[in-house]
Amino acid sequence: VHIARSKAGEKLAVKVLYPGIRDIVRIDMRVIHLVVRVYQRFIPVQNLESVHTALVDLLRRETDYVHEANCMEKMEAMFADEDDILFPKVHRDLSSADVLTMSFMEGFKITNFAELDAAGIDRRALATRLVECFYKQVFVYKYFHADPHPGNFLVQPGPTPDRPRIVILDFGAISEVPENTVGGMVKVLRGFFEQEDSLVMKGIEQAIVQTPSGYLI
């Protein structure tokens, strides 16, 4: 990702796909598929084929910046009424499948505790808001950010210490949650809170998806 300026002087973030990376990924995935097939002849591990399929799909999405732009705009619309959850703005006229141009988002890394404390941000309030944000993604919209490492979250001071703003970045790994998985997860959570082991087991069974090669959660 590179910093740039528009003709009007706006600071931009430009994400550029390395030349030839799609061919490299495609070849690597073919090699891994061959290795998986050979490995399964000697060690019968279930679901390796499903893992390979999921990885191929993830890398396909990660290397398509039109897809990422669509995901970014959809997630921004989900939080349109919440001014403490922020997203970059896509510049469609400066973007393509290989180049993604966005507004540059200021902030400091969510794990930079020194800067959090210096800005007077309430860490507990920040963590709570982040969890609420993901609950909404998973349980309300069933559409969530599937790469939540610290580098993809920036923090900006809000109007008060307990109302910081969270900037979300990198939307190549957005995923949808199957309805049965959401229902099962709700049962698991209820079971934990109500100390009902049977409800937890029912939730796990509901969240499991049967595939031709086995079961996935």
Backbone bond lengths (Angstrom), bond angles and torsions (degrees), N, CA, C in turn:
res aa  C-N    CA-C-N  psi(-1)  N-CA   C-N-CA  omega(-1)  CA-C   N-CA-C  phi
1 V - - - 1.461 - - 1.522 108.42 -
2 H 1.337 117.09 131.32 1.457 122.72 -176.30 1.530 110.33 -119.30
3 I 1.321 115.64 151.42 1.455 121.18 175.18 1.525 108.42 -89.69
4 A 1.336 116.46 137.36 1.465 121.59 178.90 1.520 109.42 -143.24
5 R 1.305 115.77 175.06 1.462 122.19 175.93 1.521 109.10 -127.98
6 S 1.314 116.08 138.21 1.462 119.64 174.49 1.526 109.02 -76.38
7 K 1.309 117.19 170.20 1.467 120.36 177.66 1.521 111.02 -61.44
8 A 1.342 115.56 -27.92 1.467 119.42 179.18 1.527 111.95 -83.15
9 G 1.348 116.58 -4.37 1.457 119.73 177.36 1.513 115.14 97.77
10 E 1.349 117.46 2.00 1.473 119.95 -179.78 1.528 110.45 -71.19
11 K 1.319 116.89 137.17 1.459 121.87 177.18 1.525 108.99 -76.37
12 L 1.323 116.87 129.48 1.459 122.51 -174.91 1.523 111.17 -125.45
13 A 1.324 115.31 156.52 1.462 122.76 169.66 1.524 107.10 -111.75
14 V 1.327 116.85 124.82 1.461 121.00 -176.85 1.524 109.11 -117.64
15 K 1.306 115.68 117.54 1.460 122.58 -179.13 1.526 107.92 -99.70
16 V 1.321 116.26 120.40 1.467 121.38 -174.47 1.529 109.82 -116.39
17 L 1.320 116.11 129.55 1.461 121.00 177.34 1.522 109.35 -78.89
18 Y 1.329 116.45 131.77 1.462 119.57 179.08 1.528 110.36 -60.62
19 P 1.319 118.83 135.60 1.477 121.58 178.58 1.526 111.50 -57.25
20 G 1.329 115.80 133.86 1.460 120.90 176.74 1.509 115.46 78.14
21 I 1.336 118.53 2.49 1.468 120.16 -174.42 1.526 111.76 -66.44
22 R 1.340 117.83 -32.82 1.467 119.17 -179.81 1.529 111.14 -64.26
23 D 1.332 116.86 -40.61 1.473 119.96 178.01 1.524 110.85 -65.21
24 I 1.332 116.40 -39.59 1.464 120.22 178.72 1.528 110.31 -62.69
25 V 1.333 116.16 -45.89 1.464 120.45 179.44 1.519 110.70 -61.95
26 R 1.340 116.94 -43.90 1.466 120.97 -178.23 1.529 110.71 -61.30
27 I 1.328 117.16 -43.45 1.470 120.84 178.90 1.525 110.65 -65.87
28 D 1.336 116.45 -44.39 1.474 120.31 179.07 1.519 111.38 -59.27
29 M 1.326 116.79 -41.25 1.455 120.20 -178.26 1.535 111.21 -67.84
30 R 1.331 117.08 -33.73 1.467 119.89 175.81 1.522 110.68 -65.77
31 V 1.332 116.01 -41.07 1.464 120.68 178.84 1.521 109.97 -64.37
32 I 1.336 116.57 -45.22 1.469 120.33 179.74 1.521 110.89 -62.72
33 H 1.345 116.71 -38.38 1.469 120.01 178.58 1.525 110.52 -62.99
34 L 1.317 116.95 -41.03 1.465 120.92 177.40 1.528 110.28 -63.98
35 V 1.327 116.94 -43.59 1.463 120.99 179.29 1.526 110.62 -61.52
36 V 1.328 116.67 -41.83 1.468 121.13 179.93 1.523 110.37 -61.22
37 R 1.325 117.07 -44.43 1.467 120.96 -179.05 1.523 111.08 -63.95
38 V 1.336 117.09 -40.68 1.463 120.74 178.18 1.523 110.10 -67.66
39 Y 1.332 116.79 -43.21 1.469 122.28 -178.40 1.528 110.57 -60.10
40 Q 1.348 115.77 -41.18 1.468 118.90 -177.12 1.520 112.47 -70.12
41 R 1.321 117.96 -18.47 1.475 120.10 176.57 1.527 111.14 -68.16
42 F 1.335 115.92 -28.56 1.457 120.41 -176.04 1.527 112.99 -104.63
43 I 1.320 116.72 -33.34 1.470 120.85 -179.68 1.523 108.29 -128.70
44 P 1.342 117.63 109.99 1.472 121.38 -175.47 1.532 112.79 -76.23
45 V 1.339 115.90 79.72 1.472 121.12 177.10 1.519 108.56 -97.21
46 Q 1.328 116.78 127.30 1.458 120.90 -178.35 1.527 111.08 -76.60
47 N 1.349 114.66 153.60 1.463 123.72 169.86 1.528 115.44 72.44
48 L 1.330 118.99 5.90 1.455 118.78 177.64 1.530 111.23 -62.63
49 E 1.326 116.98 -38.09 1.460 120.73 178.43 1.524 110.22 -62.80
50 S 1.330 116.60 -39.90 1.465 120.54 179.81 1.520 110.98 -66.39
51 V 1.330 115.65 -39.26 1.467 119.70 177.60 1.529 110.31 -62.82
52 H 1.333 116.68 -42.47 1.459 120.95 178.50 1.526 110.61 -62.33
53 T 1.323 117.43 -44.55 1.464 121.65 179.12 1.521 110.86 -60.33
54 A 1.338 116.39 -43.55 1.469 120.72 179.72 1.527 110.84 -64.70
55 L 1.331 116.66 -38.22 1.463 120.81 -179.97 1.530 111.05 -66.70
56 V 1.332 116.39 -41.91 1.469 120.51 177.87 1.525 110.25 -60.77
57 D 1.342 116.05 -44.52 1.463 120.28 179.94 1.524 110.96 -63.45
58 L 1.338 116.95 -42.72 1.468 120.95 179.53 1.530 111.41 -61.26
59 L 1.324 116.96 -46.49 1.454 120.33 -178.10 1.529 111.65 -68.55
60 R 1.324 117.06 -31.74 1.467 120.12 175.59 1.522 109.82 -62.68
61 R 1.337 116.16 -44.51 1.467 120.11 -179.89 1.532 111.68 -69.23
62 E 1.332 115.84 -37.00 1.464 120.29 -178.72 1.528 112.57 -66.89
63 T 1.318 117.38 -21.85 1.465 120.58 -177.98 1.530 112.13 -108.10
64 D 1.329 116.61 21.45 1.466 122.06 176.26 1.517 107.55 -125.11
65 Y 1.337 116.90 100.90 1.461 119.96 -173.60 1.530 113.32 -77.32
66 V 1.327 118.14 -17.75 1.468 119.65 171.39 1.531 108.80 -67.08
67 H 1.326 115.40 -43.57 1.466 120.29 176.01 1.523 110.72 -59.76
68 E 1.331 116.79 -44.38 1.467 119.79 -178.90 1.527 111.05 -63.97
69 A 1.323 117.03 -40.00 1.465 120.33 178.10 1.523 111.08 -62.13
70 N 1.332 116.41 -41.47 1.470 120.54 177.96 1.524 110.95 -62.13
71 C 1.331 116.00 -43.40 1.463 120.59 179.96 1.529 111.19 -64.03
72 M 1.316 116.24 -41.07 1.458 121.13 -179.74 1.529 110.79 -61.60
73 E 1.319 115.95 -45.40 1.467 119.78 -178.71 1.526 111.60 -69.21
74 K 1.340 116.89 -35.87 1.460 119.33 178.15 1.523 110.87 -65.99
75 M 1.337 116.82 -42.64 1.458 119.33 -179.34 1.528 111.07 -69.66
76 E 1.313 116.51 -35.49 1.469 119.25 176.19 1.522 110.31 -60.94
77 A 1.332 117.14 -40.70 1.465 121.11 178.84 1.530 111.26 -64.32
78 M 1.340 117.13 -33.50 1.462 121.04 179.01 1.527 111.49 -61.78
79 F 1.344 116.55 -32.54 1.461 121.34 -176.55 1.534 111.75 -112.11
80 A 1.314 115.79 25.92 1.468 120.10 -175.78 1.527 112.60 -59.85
81 D 1.322 117.36 -29.53 1.469 121.21 -177.17 1.523 112.92 -92.75
82 E 1.326 117.23 5.52 1.463 120.69 -177.22 1.531 108.77 -119.52
83 D 1.337 115.57 103.77 1.461 119.95 -172.03 1.524 114.01 -79.00
84 D 1.349 117.38 2.08 1.470 119.47 177.68 1.530 112.29 -103.43
85 I 1.331 117.62 2.21 1.469 122.72 174.22 1.525 106.64 -116.97
86 L 1.337 116.19 112.61 1.461 120.83 -170.15 1.536 111.91 -115.52
87 F 1.330 114.77 152.11 1.463 122.20 -179.51 1.519 109.57 -137.72
88 P 1.329 117.51 150.21 1.472 119.21 174.00 1.525 110.05 -65.66
89 K 1.323 115.85 152.94 1.462 121.61 174.83 1.528 108.91 -94.29
90 V 1.313 115.90 130.92 1.468 120.66 -179.88 1.527 109.85 -79.39
91 H 1.325 116.85 134.94 1.457 122.46 171.77 1.525 106.75 -100.50
92 R 1.315 116.15 93.09 1.468 121.15 -175.22 1.529 112.08 -62.06
93 D 1.322 116.71 -35.83 1.462 119.56 -177.59 1.523 112.45 -69.70
94 L 1.323 116.98 -13.70 1.459 121.20 179.42 1.525 111.72 -115.93
95 S 1.324 116.42 18.97 1.470 120.84 -176.05 1.521 110.90 -126.24
96 S 1.350 114.48 160.51 1.457 121.89 177.15 1.526 107.47 -156.16
97 A 1.332 117.36 -169.35 1.462 120.22 177.56 1.525 111.46 -67.16
98 D 1.348 117.32 -20.92 1.460 121.85 -176.85 1.529 113.99 -108.64
99 V 1.313 117.13 -13.80 1.465 121.84 -178.04 1.529 108.59 -134.59
100 L 1.333 115.51 128.70 1.465 121.01 178.18 1.525 107.77 -120.93
101 T 1.321 115.97 116.00 1.461 121.62 -179.23 1.518 109.81 -108.03
102 M 1.323 115.31 127.45 1.469 121.88 -175.19 1.513 110.00 -134.38
103 S 1.322 115.42 162.97 1.459 119.36 170.23 1.530 108.36 -65.40
104 F 1.322 116.68 144.24 1.462 121.31 179.61 1.524 108.30 -80.81
105 M 1.327 116.40 126.27 1.462 121.42 -176.82 1.526 110.09 -101.46
106 E 1.309 116.07 124.18 1.458 121.46 177.84 1.533 109.74 -81.71
107 G 1.323 116.07 160.14 1.455 121.30 177.26 1.510 110.98 145.54
108 F 1.334 115.93 172.27 1.459 119.04 176.96 1.514 109.74 -118.81
109 K 1.317 115.44 155.57 1.459 122.26 -174.64 1.520 111.08 -56.94
110 I 1.305 116.26 140.15 1.459 121.11 -173.44 1.524 112.80 -65.07
111 T 1.338 117.96 -19.73 1.463 120.78 178.20 1.539 112.65 -98.37
112 N 1.314 116.91 7.96 1.460 120.18 177.50 1.534 108.02 -85.53
113 F 1.316 115.96 82.85 1.461 120.82 -173.48 1.526 112.52 -64.06
114 A 1.330 117.15 -31.79 1.463 119.74 179.80 1.529 110.65 -62.15
115 E 1.332 115.97 -43.72 1.468 119.33 179.28 1.514 111.27 -72.03
116 L 1.330 117.70 -36.51 1.466 120.69 176.03 1.523 110.33 -57.67
117 D 1.333 114.97 -48.24 1.470 119.71 -177.76 1.524 110.98 -68.21
118 A 1.339 116.83 -39.17 1.458 120.19 179.96 1.528 111.30 -63.78
119 A 1.336 115.87 -32.67 1.469 120.62 178.95 1.525 112.18 -83.46
120 G 1.343 116.10 -2.88 1.461 120.07 179.18 1.512 114.52 73.45
121 I 1.325 116.50 24.05 1.474 120.48 -177.49 1.519 110.24 -82.43
122 D 1.315 115.78 134.75 1.466 122.94 177.69 1.532 107.85 -75.81
123 R 1.326 116.85 109.68 1.479 120.46 -177.04 1.525 112.03 -62.26
124 R 1.323 117.31 -40.32 1.468 119.77 -179.62 1.526 110.56 -63.48
125 A 1.322 116.73 -41.96 1.463 120.23 178.58 1.529 110.52 -64.28
126 L 1.331 116.45 -38.44 1.462 120.91 178.14 1.522 111.04 -63.76
127 A 1.342 116.83 -47.13 1.468 120.74 179.91 1.526 110.86 -63.17
128 T 1.327 116.20 -41.21 1.460 120.43 179.13 1.521 111.04 -61.85
129 R 1.330 116.22 -43.41 1.472 120.04 -178.48 1.523 111.05 -66.47
130 L 1.325 117.07 -36.46 1.458 120.43 178.42 1.527 110.61 -65.02
131 V 1.332 116.94 -42.80 1.460 120.86 178.21 1.522 110.05 -63.74
132 E 1.336 117.73 -43.53 1.466 121.00 178.12 1.521 111.16 -59.69
133 C 1.332 115.55 -39.23 1.461 120.83 178.94 1.526 110.88 -60.61
134 F 1.341 116.91 -44.02 1.464 120.08 -179.10 1.522 111.58 -74.24
135 Y 1.321 117.87 -32.57 1.467 119.54 175.30 1.520 109.74 -60.32
136 K 1.325 116.27 -42.26 1.462 119.82 -179.99 1.522 110.65 -64.43
137 Q 1.329 116.93 -41.74 1.459 120.63 178.78 1.526 111.51 -60.26
138 V 1.340 116.00 -48.08 1.465 120.87 -173.34 1.521 111.95 -77.34
139 F 1.332 117.35 -48.21 1.458 120.36 -169.67 1.526 114.55 -92.92
140 V 1.333 117.62 -25.54 1.462 119.57 -179.12 1.533 110.54 -96.21
141 Y 1.335 116.26 -54.07 1.464 119.89 -175.90 1.524 113.66 -95.64
142 K 1.343 116.54 -16.88 1.472 121.19 -179.49 1.533 110.48 56.40
143 Y 1.298 115.41 39.79 1.465 123.70 -175.52 1.519 105.70 -150.43
144 F 1.337 117.21 110.01 1.458 117.40 -167.66 1.532 113.49 -137.14
145 H 1.309 114.52 158.43 1.462 123.93 177.04 1.531 107.52 -76.17
146 A 1.351 116.97 113.87 1.461 120.85 -171.95 1.524 113.41 -98.69
147 D 1.333 117.15 15.01 1.468 120.44 178.68 1.533 109.20 -135.22
148 P 1.341 116.60 61.79 1.473 120.02 -171.43 1.526 114.67 -85.46
149 H 1.331 117.50 53.66 1.460 118.04 175.62 1.536 108.91 -85.01
150 P 1.339 118.24 160.53 1.475 121.19 -172.96 1.518 114.98 -56.09
151 G 1.336 117.59 -28.74 1.453 119.70 -179.95 1.511 114.33 -66.38
152 N 1.324 117.20 -15.31 1.463 120.91 -178.50 1.524 113.24 -96.54
153 F 1.328 117.33 10.37 1.464 120.75 179.28 1.526 110.38 -133.24
154 L 1.311 115.75 125.63 1.454 121.99 173.59 1.526 108.43 -112.97
155 V 1.318 115.38 158.92 1.466 120.64 -179.65 1.517 109.24 -125.31
156 Q 1.327 115.38 137.18 1.456 122.18 173.30 1.524 108.45 -122.10
157 P 1.312 118.47 142.76 1.470 119.49 174.84 1.521 110.55 -60.43
158 G 1.326 115.94 140.30 1.451 120.79 177.12 1.520 111.55 -102.04
159 P 1.317 117.84 -165.86 1.468 120.65 -179.00 1.521 113.47 -65.77
160 T 1.329 116.85 -27.44 1.463 122.04 177.07 1.531 108.52 -138.56
161 P 1.354 118.73 159.96 1.471 120.84 -178.70 1.523 114.42 -56.48
162 D 1.353 117.09 -29.95 1.459 119.28 -178.15 1.525 112.61 -93.22
163 R 1.346 117.34 12.10 1.465 120.70 177.75 1.530 110.41 -133.74
164 P 1.352 116.44 59.75 1.474 119.08 177.94 1.521 110.55 -71.06
165 R 1.316 115.44 162.14 1.466 120.95 176.26 1.524 109.04 -102.26
166 I 1.335 115.62 138.97 1.462 121.77 179.92 1.523 108.91 -111.39
167 V 1.334 115.69 126.38 1.466 121.76 176.57 1.524 108.03 -100.94
168 I 1.331 116.81 126.33 1.464 121.32 179.72 1.528 109.05 -106.08
169 L 1.340 115.25 133.03 1.468 121.83 -176.91 1.529 111.07 -124.96
170 D 1.330 116.50 163.79 1.474 124.86 170.73 1.529 112.25 64.71
171 F 1.328 115.86 99.99 1.463 121.14 -172.86 1.528 113.10 -116.91
172 G 1.328 116.57 23.66 1.461 119.18 179.72 1.514 113.71 -73.36
173 A 1.342 116.61 -22.78 1.469 120.06 -175.09 1.526 112.45 -109.56
174 I 1.322 117.00 29.71 1.463 120.16 175.86 1.537 109.16 -64.54
175 S 1.340 116.12 139.04 1.467 120.25 -178.58 1.524 110.37 -134.28
176 E 1.317 114.67 157.19 1.459 121.34 175.75 1.528 109.35 -102.44
177 V 1.320 116.15 146.98 1.460 121.64 -178.24 1.527 108.94 -104.40
178 P 1.346 118.56 124.18 1.467 120.41 176.87 1.525 111.52 -60.90
179 E 1.314 116.40 146.96 1.467 121.64 -177.46 1.517 112.02 -57.72
180 N 1.334 117.36 -41.66 1.464 119.77 -178.25 1.532 110.96 -66.31
181 T 1.344 116.84 -31.77 1.465 120.07 178.59 1.519 110.46 -67.04
182 V 1.330 116.80 -43.60 1.467 120.45 179.09 1.527 110.45 -62.16
183 G 1.336 116.55 -46.44 1.464 120.03 179.15 1.510 111.80 -60.32
184 G 1.334 116.25 -40.50 1.454 120.26 179.03 1.518 112.24 -66.55
185 M 1.327 116.32 -40.46 1.459 120.07 179.46 1.528 111.45 -64.48
186 V 1.317 115.97 -37.83 1.475 119.72 177.67 1.523 110.26 -62.44
187 K 1.341 116.47 -42.94 1.467 120.15 178.20 1.538 111.08 -63.00
188 V 1.336 116.40 -41.24 1.464 119.74 178.69 1.526 110.74 -60.91
189 L 1.323 117.19 -45.69 1.461 120.92 179.74 1.524 111.31 -63.52
190 R 1.327 115.85 -44.05 1.473 118.97 177.61 1.519 110.97 -60.84
191 G 1.338 115.09 -40.62 1.455 119.28 179.90 1.513 112.34 -62.48
192 F 1.342 116.44 -40.08 1.467 120.29 177.57 1.524 110.85 -64.64
193 F 1.333 116.14 -47.46 1.461 119.97 -176.79 1.534 111.87 -66.83
194 E 1.346 116.10 -36.41 1.465 120.60 -177.39 1.527 112.35 -93.98
195 Q 1.353 116.05 0.53 1.460 122.50 -179.79 1.530 111.19 55.44
196 E 1.328 114.38 45.43 1.465 121.93 178.59 1.530 108.36 -111.82
197 D 1.329 116.16 99.93 1.461 120.04 -177.81 1.522 112.36 -61.58
198 S 1.330 116.64 -37.04 1.460 120.37 -177.89 1.528 110.97 -64.89
199 L 1.330 116.71 -35.77 1.464 120.42 179.08 1.529 110.42 -69.31
200 V 1.327 116.35 -37.24 1.464 120.51 176.43 1.524 109.81 -61.03
201 M 1.330 117.34 -44.94 1.465 120.82 -178.99 1.523 111.31 -66.16
202 K 1.333 117.13 -38.83 1.465 120.07 176.93 1.521 110.70 -62.96
203 G 1.328 116.07 -39.48 1.458 119.85 178.69 1.516 111.98 -64.60
204 I 1.333 117.05 -42.66 1.463 121.03 178.69 1.525 110.61 -62.42
205 E 1.331 116.57 -43.20 1.467 120.55 179.01 1.528 110.98 -63.04
206 Q 1.330 116.81 -38.98 1.463 119.96 -179.53 1.523 111.77 -69.87
207 A 1.340 116.34 -33.54 1.463 120.51 -176.86 1.516 112.90 -77.25
208 I 1.331 117.01 -16.99 1.464 120.64 -178.43 1.525 110.14 -75.72
209 V 1.333 114.80 133.83 1.459 121.11 178.01 1.519 108.80 -108.84
210 Q 1.323 116.67 125.55 1.461 119.62 178.38 1.512 109.49 -85.18
211 T 1.333 115.54 133.13 1.456 121.70 177.71 1.528 107.69 -124.80
212 P 1.350 117.48 166.83 1.465 118.65 179.23 1.528 113.32 -58.44
213 S 1.346 117.44 -26.30 1.457 118.99 -177.65 1.523 113.37 -100.34
214 G 1.328 116.90 4.09 1.461 118.92 178.84 1.510 111.91 145.90
215 Y 1.335 115.69 -143.83 1.460 120.72 -176.49 1.519 109.40 -125.44
216 L 1.330 113.92 144.29 1.459 120.78 177.03 1.522 108.69 -130.87
217 I 1.333 116.24 150.77 1.462 120.31 171.95 1.521 107.70 -107.72
